[in-house]
């Protein structure tokens, strides 16, 4: 889950291609391999020989993790939730010691520093998927390298530092015919899916009218000690880009296309180039008005969404992931059916929002030969909202969806015309 120049090696803590290789292949007993390339065309059923196969067990996708930092652990654990369908075969990091330590800690069988070697796989068999888990400034270059090797990608958020980079990645995916999915795991929780399906005319919750979306977290000064944090060039932004983007993406998944945003941003307390707080009012295509607050200054941390509809108030409060129990529905007067709809469908054992949920959906898509979720075009809508919040905050005027295009100062950098505090 910032921008270094394309093709340059990542900073310490990132992953990139390097010249040395320490991928010592250790094959699992009973596994056979095929040299047929994977996922060269969209929506094409993949023969079983494109995956590793144990004659006594199910077909298994082998994946690689690019980046040995904290978020990579979440990907390994997510794959293990689907152990009957997938396994992580290798980890690649620019730091060989870190890659080796990560592999030892997580039980990944191979580690190394050469991404090209990992993408080539074992005996010429490419991995089924590459998890790009490096700092944001490396995402586009590394994901593009994977695509050019014919390997589909699941990339951490934000997928790119700007809409220009996003369009570059989209072009690479279209050119190679290989898919990229973006990690927006809050779309895949059971409760979130239920609520999204219940919003709208004639549905249990009715039309949405008003919404609130808060990402109120706390990060002290030491958080910015990492060299890639807090700069427009490497991280791409502050809490609006790096933290609140998850809740904003869930808001868009619930409410649909946004239309216009008016915003403010400030650097109130932290030693960073970027904002540490932003506030926005978003108008959606159906007329719904939403406030969006993103902060790294809030000691009582919360991630929350509230949607007031014709029939009910539906709200979720959590921090890094929700379950059914984190949601609440309050029926409007005269609409008891909204509350009963909610309670009748509650499932304490249902999956919450997690990397495992999205990884499962990605594996389903690989099996079916369909586009990987969440697609780059869906993720671009979310990134467009982020860019527009910054653009509105830094220009003092509303910004419409799709307004930021080539030639716009905010197209190539989230900093746009420059933050007010940087011009002081």
VOTILO-301879 format. One record per residue: x, y, z of N, C-alpha, C in turn. Coordinates in steps of 0.02 Angstrom, whole numbers, padded with zeros to 5 digits, always signed. Layout:
<rs>
XYZXYZXYZ ...
</rs>
This chain:
<rs>
+00045-00051+00000+00000+00000+00000+00037+00042+00000 +00200+00296-00147+00215+00359-00144+00255+00364-00204 +00310+00481-00253+00319+00442-00313+00392+00439-00325 +00422+00380-00329+00490+00376-00353+00487+00372-00428 +00540+00396-00463+00537+00395-00535+00527+00325-00561 +00493+00318-00616+00480+00253-00644+00545+00218-00659 +00547+00154-00642+00605+00115-00657+00660+00120-00606 +00657+00167-00559+00707+00172-00507+00693+00120-00454 +00746+00099-00421+00737+00052-00366+00701+00086-00309 +00660+00046-00275+00622+00073-00218+00668+00088-00160 +00645+00132-00116+00681+00146-00054+00680+00085-00010 +00721+00088+00043+00719+00035+00092+00649+00027+00118 +00626-00036+00122+00558-00048+00144+00512-00060+00085 +00537-00049+00023+00497-00061-00035+00522-00123-00070 +00491-00139-00125+00515-00194-00166+00528-00170-00236 +00579-00197-00267+00590-00182-00337+00635-00235-00365 +00644-00232-00429+00688-00278-00464+00760-00265-00444 +00800-00316-00437+00870-00308-00422+00908-00362-00459 +00975-00361-00456+01013-00406-00498+01026-00473-00466 +01027-00477-00401+01042-00541-00369+00980-00582-00360 +00989-00647-00360+00933-00693-00353+00948-00743-00298 +00901-00753-00253+00908-00805-00203+00844-00844-00197 +00811-00855-00254+00750-00894-00254+00768-00967-00258 +00768-01001-00202+00784-01072-00202+00719-01112-00206 +00701-01136-00266+00636-01168-00273+00631-01232-00233 +00578-01237-00192+00565-01298-00155+00495-01321-00175 +00492-01372-00215+00428-01395-00240+00392-01435-00187 +00327-01429-00187+00286-01467-00141+00274-01536-00171 +00281-01587-00129+00272-01655-00153+00203-01663-00186 +00202-01698-00243+00138-01711-00275+00114-01656-00320 +00153-01601-00327+00131-01545-00368+00161-01552-00438 +00120-01545-00489+00144-01547-00557+00137-01478-00588 +00176-01463-00639+00179-01397-00667+00166-01400-00742 +00139-01346-00768+00130-01338-00840+00161-01272-00861 +00187-01269-00922+00220-01207-00945+00171-01160-00980 +00107-01177-00982+00059-01133-01015+00053-01067-00978 +00057-01010-01013+00052-00945-00979-00017-00934-00951 -00019-00891-00899-00082-00878-00864-00113-00812-00886 -00178-00809-00891-00217-00748-00891-00194-00698-00944 -00186-00722-01005-00165-00678-01058-00223-00638-01088 -00283-00663-01079-00341-00627-01105-00396-00626-01053 -00433-00571-01053-00488-00566-01006-00546-00612-01025 -00583-00632-00974-00645-00669-00983-00634-00732-01025 -00577-00764-01012-00564-00827-01046-00556-00881-00994 -00595-00935-00996-00588-00987-00946-00518-01016-00947 -00490-01026-00890-00421-01051-00885-00421-01126-00874 -00386-01165-00916-00382-01236-00904-00348-01250-00838 -00363-01308-00809-00335-01324-00744-00260-01330-00746 -00231-01344-00804-00158-01352-00808-00122-01286-00798 -00157-01231-00796-00125-01166-00784-00112-01155-00710 -00133-01202-00668-00121-01197-00597-00085-01259-00573 -00053-01255-00515-00023-01315-00488-00077-01365-00471 -00061-01429-00477-00112-01480-00468-00084-01538-00427 -00118-01552-00373-00104-01611-00333-00156-01663-00351 -00136-01720-00379-00186-01770-00401-00233-01791-00346 -00212-01786-00283-00254-01807-00228-00291-01748-00195 -00284-01689-00222-00315-01631-00191-00341-01583-00243 -00363-01525-00222-00392-01476-00268-00339-01439-00308 -00361-01404-00360-00316-01361-00397-00298-01301-00354 -00235-01280-00358-00209-01228-00314-00174-01175-00355 -00192-01112-00343-00157-01056-00374-00094-01040-00333 -00037-01033-00366+00023-01010-00331+00031-00936-00345 +00043-00897-00292+00050-00825-00297+00117-00804-00270 +00137-00742-00285+00198-00714-00256+00180-00648-00222 +00217-00631-00170+00209-00568-00135+00268-00524-00150 +00255-00463-00173+00307-00415-00189+00308-00363-00134 +00359-00366-00092+00364-00322-00034+00358-00361+00030 +00407-00352+00075+00407-00389+00137+00391-00347+00197 +00351-00295+00189+00332-00251+00244+00270-00275+00280 +00242-00230+00322+00188-00250+00366+00126-00274+00328 +00106-00238+00276+00043-00255+00242+00049-00322+00206 +00110-00342+00188+00119-00406+00154+00096-00464+00198 +00104-00457+00264+00080-00510+00309+00005-00521+00301 -00032-00466+00292-00105-00473+00284-00121-00513+00221 -00081-00505+00169-00093-00542+00107-00078-00617+00116 -00023-00632+00151-00007-00702+00163-00062-00735+00204 -00083-00701+00257-00136-00729+00299-00201-00737+00259 -00215-00689+00215-00276-00693+00174-00274-00754+00128 -00217-00766+00097-00210-00825+00053-00219-00888+00094 -00192-00888+00155-00199-00949+00197-00271-00963+00217 -00313-00911+00217-00384-00922+00229-00415-00963+00172 -00379-00967+00116-00403-01005+00058-00351-01058+00040 -00325-01092+00091-00268-01138+00081-00285-01194+00032 -00349-01211+00027-00367-01264-00019-00366-01241-00092 -00359-01175-00102-00362-01147-00169-00299-01110-00190 -00257-01090-00143-00200-01048-00160-00145-01056-00108 -00084-01041-00129-00028-01037-00082+00020-00983-00107 +00053-00949-00060+00105-00901-00078+00170-00940-00088 +00197-00935-00148+00256-00975-00166+00321-00938-00155 +00320-00871-00155+00383-00833-00149+00369-00762-00126 +00419-00732-00094+00417-00662-00076+00478-00628-00106 +00468-00569-00133+00522-00530-00163+00526-00463-00128 +00587-00442-00110+00597-00377-00080+00665-00351-00102 +00672-00285-00106+00736-00255-00125+00791-00272-00075 +00772-00288-00014+00819-00306+00039+00817-00382+00048 +00871-00416+00031+00872-00489+00034+00861-00515+00105 +00891-00481+00154+00883-00503+00223+00810-00497+00245 +00779-00442+00226+00709-00433+00245+00665-00485+00210 +00679-00500+00147+00641-00551+00112+00649-00618+00145 +00711-00635+00164+00723-00699+00196+00689-00703+00264 +00693-00649+00302+00661-00648+00368+00585-00654+00362 +00557-00620+00312+00485-00625+00301+00466-00697+00283 +00505-00728+00239+00490-00797+00220+00495-00844+00279 +00546-00835+00321+00554-00877+00379+00495-00869+00428 +00475-00806+00437+00421-00792+00485+00354-00819+00462 +00341-00814+00397+00275-00832+00371+00272-00902+00341 +00329-00934+00333+00329-01000+00303+00324-01001+00228 +00337-00944+00196+00338-00942+00122+00401-00978+00099 +00396-01024+00051+00453-01068+00036+00512-01035+00000 +00502-00980-00036+00558-00950-00072+00560-00876-00059 +00621-00848-00063+00629-00775-00054+00685-00752-00099 +00684-00688-00116+00737-00661-00158+00727-00588-00172 +00771-00561-00215+00770-00490-00231+00756-00476-00304 +00749-00528-00345+00740-00519-00417+00668-00533-00435 +00631-00480-00449+00560-00488-00467+00552-00526-00532 +00596-00513-00581+00590-00548-00645+00595-00623-00636 +00640-00645-00592+00647-00717-00580+00584-00745-00547 +00556-00708-00500+00495-00732-00467+00437-00736-00516 +00433-00688-00562+00379-00687-00612+00387-00744-00662 +00450-00765-00674+00461-00822-00718+00438-00887-00686 +00437-00889-00620+00411-00946-00584+00459-01005-00583 +00432-01064-00574+00470-01126-00570+00459-01165-00634 +00514-01186-00665+00511-01224-00727+00470-01188-00780 +00475-01122-00781+00441-01082-00831+00367-01071-00819 +00341-01094-00763+00271-01084-00747+00262-01020-00707 +00226-00973-00736+00217-00909-00702+00169-00916-00643 +00176-00872-00593+00127-00872-00539+00058-00851-00565 +00007-00870-00528-00061-00853-00546-00078-00781-00530 -00041-00751-00482-00057-00684-00457+00003-00656-00422 +00013-00590-00429+00065-00554-00391+00031-00504-00345 +00046-00508-00280+00021-00461-00231+00073-00405-00224 +00057-00345-00248+00104-00289-00243+00090-00252-00178 +00137-00258-00131+00128-00234-00062+00183-00185-00042 +00204-00144-00088+00259-00098-00077+00232-00027-00065 +00276+00020-00045+00253+00089-00038+00223+00116-00103 +00176+00162-00098+00135+00182-00156+00174+00206-00216 +00231+00240-00206+00268+00267-00262+00296+00214-00308 +00298+00152-00287+00325+00097-00328+00270+00057-00362 +00207+00069-00346+00154+00025-00368+00149+00020-00444 +00149+00076-00479+00137+00074-00551+00193+00038-00587 +00256+00054-00570+00312+00022-00604+00313-00053-00591 +00302-00074-00529+00304-00145-00514+00244-00183-00543 +00185-00153-00538+00127-00185-00567+00134-00192-00643 +00162-00141-00675+00173-00144-00747+00221-00200-00765 +00274-00208-00726+00321-00262-00738+00286-00330-00733 +00243-00337-00685+00205-00400-00679+00160-00411-00739 +00125-00359-00760+00080-00364-00818+00119-00385-00880 +00177-00355-00890+00216-00370-00950+00243-00441-00949 +00247-00471-00889+00266-00541-00883+00206-00587-00888 +00146-00559-00897+00086-00599-00904+00055-00621-00839 +00071-00587-00784+00047-00607-00718-00004-00556-00692 -00065-00577-00677-00115-00531-00648-00091-00504-00581 -00119-00447-00561-00094-00410-00503-00151-00394-00455 -00137-00401-00390-00179-00373-00337-00135-00322-00302 -00149-00257-00313-00106-00204-00288-00138-00169-00229 -00097-00153-00180-00122-00117-00121-00142-00046-00141 -00183-00016-00098-00204+00053-00109-00150+00100-00083 -00146+00161-00108-00176+00181-00171-00138+00149-00229 -00172+00131-00283-00138+00097-00338-00088+00142-00374 -00098+00207-00370-00055+00255-00404-00055+00320-00365 -00007+00363-00380-00001+00427-00344-00040+00483-00376 -00066+00472-00435-00102+00524-00472-00148+00491-00523 -00194+00530-00550-00236+00505-00603-00195+00491-00666 -00142+00529-00677-00099+00515-00734-00067+00447-00728 -00041+00431-00669-00012+00365-00658-00066+00310-00664 -00125+00325-00639-00179+00276-00643-00195+00261-00716 -00197+00312-00757-00211+00302-00828-00155+00264-00862 -00094+00275-00839-00037+00237-00866-00045+00162-00850 -00066+00148-00788-00075+00078-00769-00134+00047-00806 -00187+00084-00815-00244+00061-00855-00221+00044-00926 -00180+00087-00955-00156+00075-01023-00113+00012-01026 -00072+00001-00975-00030-00059-00974-00073-00122-00969 -00125-00119-00928-00170-00176-00922-00206-00191-00988 -00229-00138-01021-00263-00147-01085-00215-00172-01139 -00153-00146-01138-00103-00166-01188-00085-00239-01181 -00077-00263-01120-00055-00332-01108-00113-00381-01105 -00174-00355-01094-00230-00400-01086-00230-00436-01020 -00196-00409-00970-00190-00440-00904-00221-00393-00853 -00257-00422-00805-00296-00383-00758-00256-00359-00697 -00279-00303-00670-00257-00278-00605-00318-00268-00561 -00314-00293-00500-00365-00279-00449-00333-00236-00395 -00373-00191-00366-00349-00145-00314-00379-00166-00247 -00338-00166-00195-00362-00186-00129-00408-00133-00100 -00472-00146-00101-00523-00107-00066-00568-00158-00030 -00541-00187+00023-00571-00246+00053-00638-00232+00088 -00652-00168+00104-00716-00155+00139-00776-00168+00094 -00767-00173+00030-00822-00190-00015-00846-00262-00006 -00806-00304+00027-00819-00376+00025-00846-00405+00090 -00860-00363+00140-00891-00388+00200-00964-00405+00189 -00989-00454+00224-01058-00477+00216-01108-00420+00226 -01099-00381+00280-01147-00328+00295-01144-00273+00243 -01085-00253+00221-01079-00202+00170-01113-00222+00106 -01106-00285+00086-01139-00309+00025-01215-00307+00033 -01239-00326+00092-01312-00324+00105-01338-00253+00100 -01303-00206+00132-01327-00137+00132-01327-00109+00061 -01274-00121+00024-01270-00096-00045-01329-00121-00086 -01348-00184-00076-01403-00213-00114-01471-00187-00092 -01474-00161-00030-01539-00139-00002-01553-00066-00012 -01505-00028-00040-01515+00043-00050-01546+00056-00119 -01597+00098-00120-01627+00117-00184-01703+00114-00181 -01733+00145-00230-01807+00147-00235-01836+00077-00234 -01884+00066-00190-01918+00001-00187-01880-00053-00151 -01823-00037-00123-01783-00086-00086-01792-00076-00011 -01767-00123+00030-01782-00120+00102-01763-00055+00136 -01707-00025+00117-01685+00037+00149-01710+00100+00114 -01733+00093+00052-01757+00151+00015-01700+00193-00012 -01719+00251-00039-01670+00296-00069-01624+00327-00016 -01559+00330-00029-01515+00367+00016-01525+00442+00007 -01520+00479+00063-01531+00551+00062-01471+00591+00088 -01442+00568+00143-01388+00603+00177-01337+00551+00200 -01273+00569+00199-01222+00521+00222-01165+00558+00258 -01131+00520+00301-01072+00544+00336-01019+00490+00330 -00957+00510+00314-00902+00463+00306-00841+00491+00343 -00821+00457+00397-00767+00481+00439-00711+00430+00443 -00650+00453+00433-00590+00414+00451-00550+00458+00498 -00559+00447+00562-00528+00488+00614-00478+00445+00652 -00416+00450+00632-00363+00408+00661-00312+00453+00695 -00265+00421+00729-00212+00458+00764-00144+00430+00744 -00100+00474+00723-00031+00456+00710+00013+00510+00739 +00057+00491+00785+00103+00539+00815+00160+00557+00768 +00203+00603+00791+00257+00628+00748+00302+00572+00722 +00314+00521+00764+00360+00468+00745+00336+00428+00685 +00271+00430+00672+00244+00394+00615+00278+00415+00550 +00298+00478+00547+00328+00505+00485+00404+00495+00483 +00431+00455+00528+00503+00441+00526+00521+00399+00465 +00475+00357+00442+00487+00318+00381+00499+00366+00324 +00553+00356+00284+00572+00407+00234+00521+00418+00179 +00476+00370+00168+00428+00378+00114+00363+00409+00136 +00355+00422+00200+00291+00449+00224+00291+00525+00224 +00232+00553+00210+00222+00624+00219+00245+00668+00162 +00261+00639+00104+00281+00681+00047+00233+00669-00011 +00221+00721-00050+00180+00713-00109+00213+00668-00160 +00280+00671-00165+00316+00635-00217+00318+00560-00205 +00316+00540-00141+00326+00469-00126+00263+00436-00099 +00225+00471-00057+00164+00442-00029+00101+00467-00064 +00106+00525-00095+00050+00549-00134+00000+00591-00098 +00004+00594-00031-00044+00633+00008-00044+00610+00080 -00087+00642+00119-00094+00626+00190-00152+00579+00202 -00192+00591+00254-00246+00545+00271-00300+00539+00217 -00309+00589+00177-00359+00585+00123-00340+00530+00074 -00276+00527+00056-00251+00479+00008-00235+00412+00040 -00201+00413+00097-00173+00351+00123-00215+00315+00174 -00265+00348+00203-00303+00318+00258-00378+00319+00244 -00404+00378+00230-00476+00384+00219-00500+00354+00154 -00454+00337+00109-00474+00312+00043-00516+00248+00049 -00503+00208+00101-00542+00146+00110-00616+00161+00125 -00628+00207+00172-00697+00223+00189-00731+00259+00131 -00694+00302+00096-00724+00337+00039-00742+00287-00016 -00700+00237-00026-00717+00186-00076-00780+00148-00056 -00786+00131+00008-00847+00097+00031-00908+00142+00021 -00900+00207+00034-00955+00254+00024-00977+00254-00049 -00930+00254-00096-00947+00252-00167-00980+00186-00185 -00956+00131-00155-00986+00066-00169-01059+00065-00146 -01075+00101-00092-01143+00104-00067-01187+00152-00106 -01160+00210-00123-01202+00265-00149-01196+00275-00224 -01147+00244-00256-01141+00252-00328-01099+00313-00347 -01105+00335-00410-01061+00388-00435-01070+00454-00397 -01014+00486-00384-01016+00553-00355-01014+00604-00412 -01035+00665-00397-01041+00715-00451-00999+00778-00439 -00996+00802-00377-00960+00864-00363-00938+00865-00291 -00880+00897-00278-00853+00900-00210-00827+00971-00196 -00838+00993-00135-00809+01055-00109-00771+01036-00046 -00708+01058-00039-00667+01033+00016-00620+01085+00044 -00595+01070+00103-00542+01107+00136-00492+01057+00164 -00429+01078+00170-00377+01036+00199-00328+01080+00237 -00294+01051+00285-00247+01090+00326-00192+01044+00352 -00136+01075+00368-00083+01042+00405-00082+01075+00474 -00113+01042+00522-00124+01072+00587-00070+01056+00638 -00040+00997+00635+00003+00978+00691+00062+00933+00674 +00063+00900+00617+00113+00849+00605+00169+00873+00559 +00229+00843+00566+00287+00864+00526+00286+00832+00457 +00243+00856+00414+00233+00825+00349+00222+00878+00296 +00239+00862+00233+00223+00906+00177+00148+00908+00164 +00115+00852+00177+00045+00843+00158-00001+00868+00213 -00066+00863+00200-00116+00880+00250-00115+00828+00306 -00138+00847+00365-00152+00798+00417-00227+00796+00433 -00267+00838+00399-00339+00836+00406-00371+00865+00343 -00428+00837+00323-00467+00865+00268-00541+00856+00282 -00581+00901+00254-00654+00897+00261-00685+00913+00194 -00738+00877+00176-00769+00886+00110-00844+00875+00114 -00879+00907+00068-00950+00894+00056-00955+00868-00016 -00985+00809-00023-00989+00775-00088-01063+00770-00108 -01077+00789-00170-01144+00778-00197-01141+00720-00246 -01186+00671-00235-01187+00612-00277-01236+00621-00335 -01230+00577-00385-01270+00584-00445-01345+00580-00430 -01364+00544-00377-01435+00539-00360-01458+00595-00315 -01414+00642-00300-01431+00699-00258-01411+00692-00185 -01391+00632-00163-01369+00623-00094-01311+00669-00077 -01315+00700-00019-01261+00742+00006-01224+00706+00061 -01157+00706+00058-01116+00672+00108-01060+00717+00132 -01046+00714+00197-00986+00746+00224-00933+00692+00231 -00871+00711+00217-00814+00665+00221-00759+00698+00261 -00739+00667+00316-00686+00694+00359-00630+00643+00363 -00568+00666+00352-00509+00623+00358-00459+00658+00404 -00435+00622+00455-00391+00652+00504-00341+00601+00531 -00281+00625+00546-00232+00586+00584-00218+00619+00651 -00265+00659+00676-00256+00698+00737-00305+00678+00791 -00338+00622+00784-00397+00606+00825-00382+00550+00874 -00373+00566+00939-00355+00514+00988-00406+00457+00993 -00471+00473+00992-00519+00417+00990-00530+00399+00917 -00497+00346+00897-00496+00328+00827-00561+00293+00806 -00582+00307+00746-00640+00273+00719-00641+00277+00643 -00670+00227+00612-00689+00228+00542-00764+00219+00541 -00801+00265+00511-00874+00262+00517-00908+00288+00454 -00963+00256+00438-01008+00280+00385-01079+00278+00412 -01116+00331+00398-01187+00334+00414-01224+00355+00351 -01278+00320+00335-01320+00338+00278-01392+00343+00303 -01422+00401+00295-01492+00412+00312-01533+00404+00248 -01581+00359+00250-01621+00343+00191-01695+00360+00205 -01736+00348+00156-01808+00357+00164-01836+00315+00222 -01808+00256+00230-01837+00207+00276-01798+00196+00340 -01735+00219+00343-01694+00201+00401-01630+00241+00403 -01597+00237+00460-01526+00257+00466-01486+00193+00470 -01436+00186+00427-01391+00129+00430-01321+00156+00442 -01286+00126+00490-01220+00151+00508-01174+00094+00528 -01109+00106+00516-01057+00060+00536-01002+00099+00570 -00975+00073+00624-00917+00102+00657-00868+00046+00673 -00807+00055+00651-00755+00004+00661-00689+00041+00660 -00634+00006+00650-00570+00040+00641-00537+00016+00577 -00515-00047+00576-00480-00072+00516-00520-00125+00478 -00578-00143+00504-00619-00193+00470-00682-00205+00510 -00737-00221+00477-00801-00228+00511-00828-00299+00505 -00873-00316+00552-00914-00376+00548-00987-00355+00548 -01033-00402+00544-01104-00385+00547-01121-00348+00611 -01086-00365+00666-01102-00335+00731-01083-00262+00735 -01041-00238+00689-01021-00168+00689-01072-00122+00655 -01123-00151+00624-01174-00112+00589-01237-00107+00631 -01274-00053+00620-01337-00042+00655-01387-00010+00608 -01449-00033+00611-01503-00004+00571-01557+00021+00618 -01576+00084+00610-01630+00115+00649-01686+00133+00601 -01743+00102+00610-01798+00113+00563-01828+00182+00572 -01848+00213+00517-01884+00276+00519-01956+00263+00543 -01988+00313+00572-02058+00303+00593-02101+00278+00534 -02139+00226+00548-02182+00198+00497-02149+00147+00452 -02085+00130+00466-02050+00082+00423-02016+00027+00465 -02055-00008+00505-02024-00062+00546-01994-00117+00504 -02016-00123+00441-01990-00176+00398-01915-00168+00385 -01889-00106+00389-01818-00096+00378-01777-00129+00434 -01800-00122+00496-01766-00153+00552-01772-00229+00550 -01831-00254+00532-01839-00327+00530-01798-00357+00472 -01795-00321+00415-01751-00344+00361-01680-00353+00386 -01656-00305+00424-01588-00308+00447-01577-00366+00496 -01619-00371+00547-01609-00423+00597-01619-00493+00568 -01665-00500+00522-01677-00565+00492-01616-00591+00453 -01575-00546+00428-01518-00567+00389-01452-00566+00425 -01453-00549+00490-01391-00548+00528-01361-00618+00534 -01296-00622+00527-01261-00686+00532-01196-00675+00570 -01193-00696+00633-01132-00685+00673-01071-00720+00645 -01082-00770+00603-01025-00806+00574-01008-00783+00504 -01044-00733+00479-01031-00709+00411-00963-00673+00408 -00930-00676+00350-00865-00643+00344-00870-00568+00349 -00823-00538+00384-00818-00465+00387-00777-00439+00329 -00762-00375+00331-00720-00346+00279-00647-00364+00295 -00613-00391+00247-00545-00414+00258-00510-00426+00192 -00444-00431+00195-00407-00452+00136-00429-00521+00113 -00445-00565+00160-00466-00633+00142-00528-00632+00099 -00575-00587+00114-00636-00583+00074-00621-00564+00003 -00578-00514-00006-00562-00493-00075-00519-00545-00110 -00472-00575-00075-00431-00628-00106-00476-00685-00130 -00526-00703-00091-00573-00755-00113-00609-00735-00177 -00630-00672-00181-00664-00648-00241-00616-00648-00301 -00553-00631-00290-00504-00632-00343-00492-00704-00367 -00488-00751-00321-00480-00821-00341-00540-00846-00380 -00600-00825-00360-00660-00842-00398-00654-00817-00470 -00630-00755-00477-00624-00726-00544-00571-00763-00585 -00515-00782-00553-00464-00820-00589-00493-00886-00613 -00532-00919-00571-00563-00983-00591-00612-00974-00649 -00650-00919-00646-00703-00909-00696-00679-00875-00759 -00619-00846-00757-00595-00810-00816-00627-00743-00824 -00651-00712-00769-00683-00647-00772-00636-00594-00743 -00655-00530-00750-00614-00475-00727-00606-00478-00652 -00546-00460-00629-00531-00463-00557-00564-00403-00521 -00590-00415-00461-00619-00360-00422-00568-00335-00370 -00563-00272-00357-00598-00214-00383-00559-00190-00444 -00593-00176-00500-00558-00160-00561-00523-00092-00557 -00475-00081-00602-00441-00016-00605-00490+00040-00619 -00540+00028-00661-00587+00082-00677-00630+00100-00617 -00650+00050-00578-00686+00065-00516-00642+00104-00468 -00580+00081-00461-00534+00114-00415-00517+00185-00439 -00518+00196-00505-00504+00263-00531-00557+00313-00508 -00620+00291-00503-00672+00336-00478-00657+00359-00407 -00633+00313-00366-00615+00331-00298-00555+00378-00297 -00504+00363-00338-00445+00406-00341-00463+00475-00369 -00511+00478-00414-00535+00542-00440-00566+00584-00385 -00603+00552-00340-00631+00589-00283-00576+00616-00238 -00525+00575-00224-00469+00598-00184-00435+00658-00216 -00419+00652-00281-00386+00707-00316-00429+00769-00316 -00495+00761-00322-00540+00818-00324-00547+00851-00256 -00544+00812-00202-00543+00842-00135-00482+00887-00127 -00424+00862-00147-00364+00904-00144-00371+00965-00189 -00394+00955-00250-00399+01011-00297-00446+01065-00271 -00503+01044-00243-00550+01093-00215-00519+01129-00155 -00486+01091-00112-00456+01121-00052-00403+01172-00070 -00365+01159-00124-00309+01202-00141-00328+01259-00188 -00387+01256-00219-00409+01310-00263-00467+01349-00234 -00501+01321-00184-00557+01356-00153-00621+01355-00193 -00628+01307-00239-00689+01304-00279-00711+01231-00287 -00774+01219-00304-00798+01151-00314-00763+01118-00374 -00758+01053-00372-00730+01014-00427-00779+00959-00445 -00791+00951-00510-00838+00900-00533-00802+00836-00552 -00838+00781-00547-00811+00716-00567-00789+00719-00640 -00728+00695-00654-00702+00694-00721-00669+00758-00743 -00673+00810-00702-00644+00875-00720-00567+00872-00724 -00537+00831-00681-00464+00827-00679-00442+00780-00735 -00416+00810-00788-00396+00775-00849-00327+00800-00869 -00297+00770-00921-00231+00795-00943-00232+00870-00953 -00181+00904-00927-00177+00976-00929-00200+01010-00865 -00239+00976-00825-00260+01003-00760-00201+00997-00712 -00188+01047-00669-00131+01044-00624-00134+00986-00574 -00193+00959-00562-00199+00903-00515-00199+00835-00549 -00188+00833-00614-00188+00769-00650-00125+00729-00636 -00068+00763-00631-00004+00728-00623+00020+00724-00552 -00012+00760-00506+00007+00758-00436-00052+00779-00393 -00061+00745-00337-00115+00763-00291-00103+00833-00262 -00041+00856-00263-00025+00923-00237-00054+00978-00280 -00070+00962-00344-00101+01010-00388-00063+01076-00391 -00097+01132-00381-00064+01197-00383-00022+01212-00321 -00024+01167-00274+00015+01176-00212-00029+01189-00152 -00012+01157-00097-00049+01169-00035-00036+01239-00009 -00085+01271+00021-00075+01340+00046-00016+01346+00094 -00006+01295+00136+00049+01300+00184+00117+01294+00151 +00120+01263+00092+00184+01258+00056+00201+01323+00020 +00150+01367+00010+00162+01431-00023+00173+01487+00026 +00166+01472+00090+00172+01524+00142+00245+01546+00150 
</rs>
